[in-house]
Amino acid sequence: MRVEVVGTNCPVLAGVTVGIQCRAEVVDEQPADGGRPRWAIDVEVRDGDFRGPYVHGRPGARFLYLSWQTSATGRFRRAKLMLDAVPADVIEAARETALRADVSLTMSDGGPVCAAVRPLAITWWAA
């Protein structure tokens, strides 16, 4: 299944990038420049369970990582986009198209999003 993640409300942080994690490596890094970063990945969904090199966590508590980094210090913050928050009917509908996530990249304190991200900070839908 194709998964498209679109960042909204991205903070402006000089020298900082945000990317999606594939296994232990952060890939497709994009600048934290107030834009709308996007990532498109492929995952496998079997019996409602997400799998693949971008999927982390144990069955029933799977997630995707967005990682914040600088070239000087490396990774300094990560966000878990919780896949268990995706409604079953949305997963089924997305099999025919794609699963889309719109995620706010700024926390209420103005910093980059981190920790477990669930609705209302993220919206999952079939694109």
ABEGO torsion letter per residue (X at the ends): XBBBBBBBGBBBBBGBBBBBBBEABBBGBBBBAGBBBBBBBBBBBBGGBBBEAABBEBBGABBBBBBBBBAAAEBABBBBBBAAABBAAAAAAAAABBBBBBBBABBAAGBBBBEBBBOAABBBBBX
